[in-house]
Amino acid sequence: MVFDPTTYDAWAADEKLSVVDHMGAHNYVHRSLIPPGEVYARYAHPSGDNANDGKSWGTAKQTILAAYDSLPAAGGTIFIADNTNIGGEVSNQGIWLIGPNDPNWGSPPTGFRAVKPVEFIGVGSTNSIQFGFPSAKINGSAYDEDKPVIWLAGTGVPVRFRNLSAYYINGGIRMGIRSDNTSRDCNTALAWFENVNFGSYNSGVSKTNPKPTVDIGYAFWVWFNHCTFHAYPAAIDSDNRAAMLFKPEVAGNHPGLIEVTDCILAGGGIRYHAIGASSWSLRVTNLVMEHDGATAAPPAVRLLGSASYGQVVLNRIEAADAGAGSESAIVVASTLANNSIVVIDGPSEVEGPVQILGKYGWEGAWSPAVQKQSGFGPGGKLIGSHEAARRVFSPSAVIASNLVAQDVTTWSSKTGSATVTTGQVAPDGTTNAALLSSASGLKDRQPYRASRTIAVDDWMVVGCWIKGNGTSTISTGDIEMGFNPNNEGTFEDGTYSISLTLPFLGNEWQWVCHAKKVATVLDGTAELIFGMRCEPTKPRYYYAPLFLHIPASAGYTDDEVMEMTRHVSTYPDTATAGCTTTLRGQKLIAWGGLGVGNSATASTPGSVVKKIEVFDQTGASLGFIPVYSSIT
């Protein structure tokens, strides 16, 4: 919140003073917090004196914290001259503010100040960090591993920092981490950083425990704008190499509602651990990570973990001057959900499950399907899957035998206790779908359950047409195919099963399909179970399930299998590889006739052994064509 450095004497009838914040919104401070005649600005200058009142440059305080301490509880603005010391009771301490959400609020560690709404503004400087804007240099926290320049612990009132820089530090900004460093789950909010430039350089000084330049635990409503952060050259895939680290306590609350705009990082990028149970979010726009052009660089943005409920937007991210062996500019863990992360105008190399809305190029030696990516690539290429071709239900090419029983009239005899109601209208107009329902508890039917010979690097592809009733999803998945028992084998993601869940809750047929590669098999043989589920308030319609086992020996590449999975149409369990087939109950009508390429001259038929029924253009029977034992 910004306070004009003037004297306020006029008060509203309700004893409140209206103050306009940086976004133009009105906030109110009660008169009891602001004595009439008080000036809500302080000045700090290296040639000042802490005995001064700090209310002008001529009577400036010598240190930043002395200026802070002299402000009333209602806060104000501190103007900071170049090369001003932070001050405080602790050697090399920083600007450390504590709020009531920190358990140590009642007895803060030495050096911490009770938070109040204050804006710290650097003025009158021509200094600038590399890649940064001119800003006032502040002194403190030199090389000390546990003394960041700025530490906000459990604060929840607006605090803003502008036009400030600090060099050769070991930790620039720490937020959402308790004042005693015992937990990263310290509710902290409402902080703005504009033209803040911190550098954790090596400068010939070895750091045994280097810190990220920005280190954030449980914090939200945080904005970084036009900032520059230099990382310390720690191990390339370590938290300490991050210019900006976002990491919750294990099973704690994620950082969220974080905005990073028009910033430059150097030597390290953004590193976010999505490992907690809460929702997580991050928005980054116009970010450049610079490097030395000679050595391997980490990603400009790396997202780790497997948490759900994420909202991440990465817009115009670039990695510049990355040396040989550098990673892609954006790297996302394969265990994160594709629908959590959107990349807009992305760099040429993006790894991992994301939705892409435009890229500079496509240089990665991998398939977008393998990376679980969707969206739009170069030249407007659509990346992902759609059901337009599948909903036509044209004859399908058979890639490998479909192992799961598609005849719904057999499902009641399969393992499981779900009630099976056949004769349901399917998405192709036939009545070959079935409804699975349950009077109590989670129930299933298993149209495939058998032992198979399995090898490492084999692929399993599972798909099905599913329709819900508009209610919530089944938490364990609508369909699960997996090893039984669990320890018989695992897939590459460390799980033992493939789970399919309706992507939308509408009352409509949806095709769902997924594939995984086998990583381990206990003894080369394992029982596989394909189960279709339902619950009392969540009946499910199922049609034409698909289960393919594609051996590694078949010669398909990973890229081919994943691309195949995105576009495959289901086909019956009676067809063999190399055929093109319709589904059960479908009649193929050829208005222009049927042509074949395997005719041969013959004259003498043998005995009739079979008959084939044929139909007219309306599907009505015309009769039968005989099938002879031989024709010579």
N, C-alpha and C positions, 0 to 999 in steps of 0.2 A: 504494500500500500504506500502511495506517495503522499507525503505531507508537504505542503508549501511552507517554506521557511519564513513565515511571518507570524505576527502576534494575533491571536484570536481573543476578542473581548465580547463579541456579540453571541448570544446564545438563543436557541429556539425555545419556545415556551415549554417544550417537553424536556428541556435540559440536555438536549443532544446536539452535537455538532456534526454536520454532514461533511464527509471527506470523500473525494472522488478517487477511485483507484486507477491503476494503469489501463484497465479495460473500459473506463468510463462509467463504471457502476458506482452507485452511492453507498457508502458504508457509514456507520454512525458510531461515534465515541461519546460516552456519557460524561457529563461535566465533572463528575466526581474524580475521573481519571486525569483531567486536564485542568490544572489551576489556571484561572484567568491571568492573562498577561504572559504566559509561558511561550517561549520560542521553541519550535519543534524542528530545529536544525542544529547540527553540531559540525564542527570542522576539525580535521586532524591533519597535522603538518609535521614533518620531521624536526623543524626548528621551533615547534610550539612548546607549551609547558602544561603538564597535566594539572597544575594548580590554576590554570586559566578556566574561564567558564565555558570555552569552546563554542561560543555563539557567533563568532565571526572569524575570518582568516587572521585578523589582527590579534585575536585572543584564542587562537586554536589550541586544542589539546595536542600532546605529542604522540599519543598512541591511539589506535582505533578503539580498543576496549575501554580506555578512559572516556572517550567520547560517547561510547555506547552506555557506559554506566551512568553518565550524567543526564541521559534522556529520561523523561518521565515514563511511567508504565504504559502510557498510550503510544509510546514509540515516536518515530519521526524519521528524519533523513540525516545521514552522516556523509559529508563530503570529504574525500580522502585525497590528499596530495600525493604525488609520485614519491616513492621510496619511503613511505611511512611504515613504522613498525607496528605490529599488531599489539604487542604489550602483553599484560597479564601476569599471573602469579607463577605460572609454570614455564620453565625454560623451553623455548622454541614452540610454544603453544600457538594455536590458531584461534579463529573466531568460532568458539564452541558454544552453541545454544541448546538448552534443554527445555523440554515441555512436559506437561502433566501426563503424557502417554508413556514416558520413560519411568520404569519402576524406581529409579533413583531421584525422581523429582523432589521428594521431601528432603533429601540430603545429597545434593549433586556432588560429583567428584570435583576436586580442586581444578579451577580453570574454567568451569562451565558457568554460563550466565543464564538466568531465567529469560526465556524468549519473550520478545515484544515485537510488534509490527514495525520493522525498521527496513529502510532501503540504504544500502551501502553503495556509494557512487564514487568511482575514481575520476579525478579531473586533472586537466592541465599537463598531460604527459604526451611525449612523442615516442616513448618506448613501445616496442611491440615484440611479442614472441614470434618465432618463425611461423609464417602463414596466418598470423593473427593481426588484429587491428591495434592501433595505439591504445594503451591502457596504463593506468597507474600501477606501478609495482608496489606490492606490499611484502613486508619482510617478517619471517617467522617460519617455524616448522621445517627447518632445513635438515634434510636427510633423515629425520627422526621417523622410525617406522610406524609408530602409533600416535602420531601427532599431525593429522591432516590440517590443511589450511582452513577449511570450513567443515564444521561438524554440526549437523542438525539431528538431534535425538529426541523423538517424541514430541516434536513441535507441531502446532496446528494453526498458527496465525500466519498471515502473509509476511514473508521475508524475501527481499530482493537484493541481488548483487549485480552491479553494472560497472563495466570499464575497469576491471581489476586483473592483475596478472601476478604470477609467482613462478620463479624459476628454481630448478635444481631441488625439487621437493621430493618427498616420498609419500605421496597421497595428497590429492588436492581437495576433493569434496567427498564427504562421507555422510550418508543420509539413511535413516531407517534402521540404524544399528545402535544398540544401547550404548550409553555413555561409558559403561565399563567393559564394552566389547564382548559381553557374554552371549549375545543373541542378535540375529539379524531380523528379528520379528518385532520391530519397534515402530508402531504406527506413527508415521511422520508425513506431513502434507503441506502444500501451499508454499512452494519455493520457485523463484524465477532467477535465471542466470542469463545475463545478456552481455556479450563481449567480455566473457570471463576466460582468461587464457592461462592455463597451468601446464607446466612442463616437468615431467618426471625424467629428466635427462640422466644419462650415465655420468658424463663429465669426469671420467676417470675415477669416480668414487664407487667402489663396489658395494652393493647393497645385499646383505645376506637374506633379507626377507622383503623384497620390493613389493610395493602396493600398487593396485590399479590407480590411475589418476582420478577417476570418478568411481566410487564404490557405493552402490545403493542396495539396501535390503528392502524392508517393507515400507515403501514410500509411494505416494501417489499425488496427483495434481502437481507435477513438476515440469517446468519448461526450461529448455536450453535453446538459446537463440544467438547465432553469430559467435559461437564459442570455439576455442581451439584447445585441444588437449593432446599433449605428447605423452606416449606410453614409455615405460622403462623397458629396455630390451631383455626381458626375461624369456623363459622357454616359450616357444612359439604357440603351443597349445595349452597355455596355463592361464588361470585367472589373473595372475600378476602381470601378464603381458597386455591386458586389456586397457585401452584408453578409457573405456566406460564399461563397468561391470554392473549387471543387474542380477542379483542372486538372492533368493529368499532363504530363510531358515528351512531345513528339511521338514516337510509337512507343514510349513508355515504359510504366510500370506505372500503372494507375489507382488513385486512392484507393478504399478499400473497407472494408466492415464498419464503416461510419460510422453512428452513431445520434444523431439530433437530436430531443429530446423536450421538450415544454412550453416552447418558446422564443419570444421576441418579437424580430422584426427591425424596423428602421425605416429608411425611405428607400431601401432596397435589399433584395433577396431572396437566395435560394440560386441559384448559377449553377454548373452541373456540365458540364464538357467531357468527353464520352465519345469520345475520339479515339484511344486507344491500342489495342493488340492484346490486352491482358489482359482478364479479367473485371472488372466494375465493380459496385458496390453502394452503396446509400444507403437509409436508413430515416428518415423524418421523421414525427413524430406530434405533433399539437396545435401547429401553427405559425401565428402571426399576423404578417403584415407590415403595419406601420402606415405611414401617409403623411400629407401635410399637407392633404389634401382639396381642394387647389387645382390642383396641377400633375400632369402625367402621371407615372404610377408604372410601374416595371418589374414583371414577374411576381414573385409570391412565390417561385416555383420555376421556373427555366428549365433545361431539359436540352438540350444541344447535341451534335452529332457524329453518327456513324454506326456506332459500335462494337457488336459483338454481345455475347452472354453477360452481359447486365445483369440485376441483381436490385434493383429500386427499388420501394419501397412508400411512398406518400404518403397519410397518414391525417389527415383533418381539417385542411386547409390553407385559410387565409383571408387575403384582402387587404382591409384596412380603410382607409377615407378616401382612396381613390384618386381623383385628379382627372380632369378631362376628358382624353380621349386616352390613358388608361391601357391597358396590355395586360391580357390575361386573367390570372387568378391563377396558373394553371399553363400553361406553354407548352413543348411537347415537339417537337423537330425531327422533321420527317416522315421523315427517314432513319433514325431509330431503330426498333427492332423493337417491335411491339405487345405481344409476350409478355414483354418485359423490365420493363414498368412497370405497377404497379397503383395506382389511385386509389380510396381508401375514404372515404365520406362527403365527397366532393369539393365544391369551390365550384361556383357555377353556370356558370362559364366555364372550360372545359378545352380546350386546343387540342393536337392531335397524337395520335399513335398510342399509346393506353393502354387498359388494361382497367379499366372503371369498375364499382365495387361500391357504387352509390348516390351521388346528388348532391343538393344543396340545391334546385336548379332547373335550367332549361335555357335560358339566355339568349343563347348564342352564335348568330350569324346564319350557321350552317353545318350541314352534315349530319354526324352521327357517322360515316357511311360514308366521306365525303371525308376526315375526320380519321383514318381507320383505327382507330376506337375500337370496343371491344366491352365487353360487360358488362350492367349494369342501369342504366336511367335513371329519370326521374320516373315515379311510378305503377307501378313494377315493369316498365316496358317493357324487353323484351329487345333488346339492341343487338348486332348481329353476324350470324352465319350459322350455320345448322344444316342437316342433311341429311335431316330427317324427311320433308319434302315431296318432295325429289328422289328418295329411295329408294322412294317409291311408284310412280315412273315413270308418272305421269299424262300425258295429252297436254299438250304444251308450246306456249305462244304463241311465235311466231317474231318476234323483234325486228328482226333483220337477217339477211341470208343468211349461213349458216355456210360459211366458205371452205375448211375443211380436209376432206380426204377421210376419211369414216368407214368406208367399206367396207374391212375389213381384208384382203380377198382381193387388193386392189390395192397394198397397202403394199410387197410385195416388189419391185415395179417402180419404186418411188419412189427418189429419191436417198438414199444411205446404204448401210451395209454390215452393219447388225445383222441377225441371223437372225430371221425372222418365222414364228411358229408360230400358225396360225389355229385356229378351232374351240374356243377357250377359253371357259369359262363366265363370263358377264358378271353384274354385280350385279342385272340385271333378269330373270335366268333364261334368257336366250337364250344362244346359243353364238357370239356375234358379237364377242367380245373376242379380242385377240391377245397372245402372249407375245413380247417382244423379248429376245434373249440375245446374248452375245458370248463367243467363245472366248479372246480376248485384247484388252486395251485398251478404251478408251471407244468405243462405237459408237452410231450413231443411224439413224433413218429419218425422212424429211422428207415427210409427207403433204401439205404445202403448201409450194411454192416458186415464186414468181411476182412479176412487177413490177406495181405498182399506182400509181395516181394518189393522192397523199396530200397533205393540207393541214395546216398548223399548227392545233392545237386539235381535230384528229380524235382519236377514242378507239380503242384496240385492247383487246379483251377476249379473254382466253385461258383455257380451262378444259379439264378432262379427268377421267375416272374412272381412277385409278391404284391398283395394288396391288403392294406390295413383297414381299420374302420374310423380313422381320423383321431384316434386317441394317442396317448403317449407311446413311446417305443418300448419294446421288451428289453429290459436292462441287460440281459445276458445275450442278446442278439436274437434275430428271427430264425436264422439258420446257423448251425455250427458244425463244421467238419473238422475232426481232429483225431489224434492218436489215442488209443485206449489200451492200457492205462496211460496216463500222461507221460510217464517216464520212458515210454517206448520210442519216442522220437521228438525232435523239435524242429522248428523252422528257423530261417535266418534271423528273424526278429526276436528269437529267444522264447517264443510262445510255442504251444503244442497244438494250436487249432487255428482255423480260419473262421471268422465270424462275419455274418452278413446282417446288416440292419437297414431298414427302410430309410432312405435319405430324407424323404418328406413324409409328413403325417397326413397328407390328403387321402381321401377315399378313392384311390386310383391305382391301377396296375403300374408297377415300377420294376424295371429290370435292375438287379443288383448282382455284381460279379467281382470277384477278387482272386488273386493268385499269390502263392507263397512258394519259396524254394526250400527243400529239405536241407537241414544243416547237420542233423545227427540221427542215426537209427541204431537202436540197441543191438540187434542181432541180424539185421537185414530183412526181417519180416515183422510186420506190425499189423494190428487190427485197426482199421479206419472206420469211423462212424460219421454218417451224414444225417444230422437230425434237424427236423423242422418243428418249430415251437409255437405255443400259444398260451394265453393266460385267460382267466375268467372274463375280464373286461377287455381283452385284447385278442379276439379271434383273428385268424390269418387265412387268407386265400393263397394257395400255392398252385403254380402251373409250370410244367415243363422244366423241372430242375435239371441242372447240368453238373456233372462231376467228372473232370478229366485228370488222369494221371499221365503226365508226359515225362517219360524217362530221360535222363541226361543223355543216354545213348541215342535218342531220336535225332540229335544234331541241331535242335533249335537253340539259338542264342537267347540270353536273358532278355535282350531288347525285343526279339521276335515274340517271345512268350507274353511279355507285358503288353506289347502293342496288340497282340492277338486277343488278350483278355479284355482290352478296352472295346473291341469291335466285334467279338464273337456273337453269333446268334445261336440259340439253343437248337438241339436236334435230338431225335429219339435215341433210346438206349439200344435199339436193334441195329443201327447202322454201323458200318465199319469204315476205318480211315480210307480216304480217297473217293468216297461217294459224295453225291449231292442229293439231299433228301428234304422232304417236307415232314411236318410233325403228324402225329396220329390224328386221324379224323379230317385232315385237310385233303381236298381234292384238287388236283392240278388240271386246269382247263386251258387247252391250247387252241385258241380261235383260228389261228393260221395253220394248224396241223402240227404234227411232231416229226422232226427229222432225226435220223440216226446215221452214224458213220461206220457201222459194223455190218452192213448188209452183205450177203453173198448169194451167188446163184445156187438154186436148189429146185427139185421137182417132185420128190416122193416123200410125203410125210409119214412119220411113224404113228404110234398110238398116242391118243390124248391122255396126258397125265395130270394136268392142272388146267384151271380156267382163270382168266383175269377179267374182272368186271370193268366196263368202260361206261362213261357218262357223257351226256350232251352238255351244251353250254350253260344250262341251268342247273346242272348237277344231277339230273334225272338219269336213271340207268338206261342204257341202250342195249344192254345184253352182255355177252361174254366173248372174249377171244380165247380160243383154245391154245394150250401149250402142249407141244408134241414132245415125245421122248427123243425123237431124232427126225431130221429132214435131210435127205440125200439128193 
